[in-house]
Amino acid sequence: MKGDWIQTYTGKKFYPLDPRPEDICIEDIAHALANTCRYNGHSRVFYSVAEHCVRMSLANLPGCPKWLLMHDAAEAYISDVPRPVKPMLEEFKAIENSILSVIGEKFNLGEMDHRHIKWGDLVMLSTEKRDVLLHDLDWNLNLPEPLIGIIRPMEPRMAEVLFYKRAQELEII
């Protein structure tokens, strides 16, 4: 094994620099993402990455619904970095992509279409900006129209259960 490991929710040792399919667990992903707040915690109320992923996979957006659900799954193991900083961290992005690749292998997700993921994230960003953030600042992004319907963020435990159920519906597990 390469590097240090983290202990997961289910008690596995996960090596971020040497990810292996046998160390990936949907329960760990669902639990960690449900307890991770979007926007680095700068939202009006707690809004989890798990809920974001579930909503994205249900939004009838272009792309593979399995990857729309799992696109942020690496964050269960290495968290995330805010958008303005992430482009400057090439090594972090390489580690994140390596973990996503192993997650894709573990759950037979096929090739990730980054174009569709990027578009889906923009649609969700537009919707979440309207519904989850306290202030409507101009981000100088050409955002698409938000989804119809208002997001009312759920408690982490509910987001965890819904993430797991959505993975079952999509036959990821």
C-alpha positions in Angstrom: 0.0 0.0 0.0 1.1 3.5 -0.8 0.8 6.3 1.7 -1.3 6.6 4.8 -4.9 5.4 5.2 -8.1 6.8 6.6 -10.6 4.8 8.6 -14.0 4.7 6.9 -17.5 4.6 8.5 -17.7 0.8 8.0 -14.2 0.3 9.5 -12.2 -0.2 6.4 -8.7 1.1 5.8 -8.8 3.3 2.7 -5.5 4.4 1.0 -6.2 7.6 -0.9 -2.9 7.3 -2.8 -3.5 3.7 -3.6 -7.3 3.2 -4.0 -8.5 -0.4 -4.5 -12.0 -1.6 -5.5 -12.2 -3.9 -2.5 -11.8 -0.9 -0.2 -14.7 1.0 -1.8 -18.1 0.6 -0.1 -21.4 2.2 -1.0 -22.3 2.5 2.7 -19.2 4.5 3.3 -19.9 6.8 0.3 -23.6 7.3 1.3 -22.7 8.1 4.9 -19.8 10.4 4.3 -21.5 12.4 1.5 -24.6 12.7 3.7 -22.5 14.3 6.4 -20.6 16.6 4.1 -22.1 20.1 3.5 -22.0 21.6 0.0 -20.5 25.1 -0.5 -17.9 24.5 2.1 -20.7 25.0 4.7 -21.6 28.4 3.5 -25.2 27.6 2.8 -28.4 28.9 4.5 -29.0 25.5 6.1 -27.1 22.2 5.9 -27.3 20.8 2.4 -25.4 17.6 1.8 -23.4 16.4 -1.1 -25.4 13.2 -1.0 -28.7 15.1 -1.5 -27.0 17.1 -4.3 -26.0 13.8 -6.0 -29.4 12.2 -5.6 -31.2 15.3 -7.0 -28.8 15.5 -9.9 -29.4 11.8 -10.8 -33.2 12.3 -10.7 -33.3 15.6 -12.7 -33.7 14.1 -16.1 -30.4 15.6 -17.3 -28.3 14.3 -20.1 -25.7 11.7 -19.2 -25.6 8.4 -17.3 -27.8 8.6 -14.2 -25.3 6.2 -12.4 -22.5 8.7 -12.9 -24.8 11.6 -12.1 -25.3 10.0 -8.7 -21.7 9.0 -8.2 -19.9 12.0 -9.7 -18.8 13.3 -6.3 -18.2 9.9 -4.6 -14.5 10.5 -4.3 -15.4 13.3 -1.8 -16.4 10.5 0.6 -12.7 9.7 0.9 -10.8 13.0 0.4 -13.4 15.7 0.9 -13.5 18.6 -1.7 -11.8 21.9 -2.4 -13.8 25.0 -3.2 -14.1 25.8 -6.9 -11.8 28.8 -7.1 -8.9 26.9 -5.5 -9.3 23.4 -7.1 -7.8 24.3 -10.6 -4.5 25.2 -8.8 -4.2 21.8 -7.2 -3.2 19.4 -10.0 -2.1 16.7 -7.6 -5.3 16.8 -5.7 -7.3 16.5 -9.0 -5.1 13.5 -10.0 -5.9 11.8 -6.7 -9.6 12.6 -7.0 -9.7 11.2 -10.6 -7.8 8.1 -9.5 -10.4 7.4 -6.8 -13.3 8.1 -9.2 -11.8 5.7 -11.6 -11.6 2.9 -9.0 -15.2 3.7 -7.9 -16.2 3.4 -11.6 -14.4 0.1 -11.8 -15.9 -1.2 -8.5 -19.5 -0.5 -9.6 -19.1 -1.1 -13.3 -20.1 2.4 -14.2 -18.3 2.6 -17.5 -16.6 5.8 -18.7 -17.6 9.0 -17.1 -18.7 11.7 -19.5 -17.2 14.8 -17.9 -19.2 17.1 -20.3 -22.5 15.8 -19.0 -21.3 15.9 -15.4 -20.2 19.5 -15.8 -23.5 20.5 -17.3 -25.5 18.7 -14.6 -23.4 20.5 -11.9 -24.2 23.8 -13.5 -27.9 23.1 -13.5 -27.7 22.1 -9.9 -25.6 25.1 -9.1 -28.2 27.4 -10.5 -30.9 25.6 -8.6 -29.0 25.5 -5.3 -27.9 29.1 -5.7 -31.6 30.0 -5.8 -32.8 27.7 -3.0 -29.9 26.9 -0.6 -27.7 30.0 -0.5 -28.5 33.0 1.5 -27.3 35.7 -0.9 -27.8 35.9 -4.7 -24.4 37.3 -5.7 -23.3 37.5 -9.3 -20.7 34.7 -9.8 -19.9 35.8 -13.4 -21.0 32.3 -14.6 -23.3 31.7 -17.5 -25.6 29.5 -15.5 -28.5 27.6 -17.1 -32.1 28.0 -15.8 -32.6 26.3 -12.5 -34.8 23.2 -12.2 -38.5 23.5 -11.5 -39.4 22.9 -7.9 -37.8 24.2 -4.7 -35.1 22.4 -2.8 -35.9 22.0 0.9 -32.8 20.4 2.3 -33.2 17.2 4.3 -31.4 15.9 7.4 -28.2 13.9 6.8 -29.7 10.6 7.8 -32.5 10.9 5.2 -30.0 12.0 2.5 -27.9 8.9 3.4 -30.9 6.6 3.0 -32.0 8.2 -0.2 -28.5 8.0 -1.7 -28.3 4.3 -0.9 -31.8 3.6 -2.3 -31.0 5.5 -5.4 -27.9 3.4 -5.9 -30.1 0.3 -5.6 -32.7 1.7 -8.1 -29.9 2.3 -10.6 -28.6 -1.2 -9.9 -25.2 0.2 -8.9 -25.3 -2.2 -6.0 
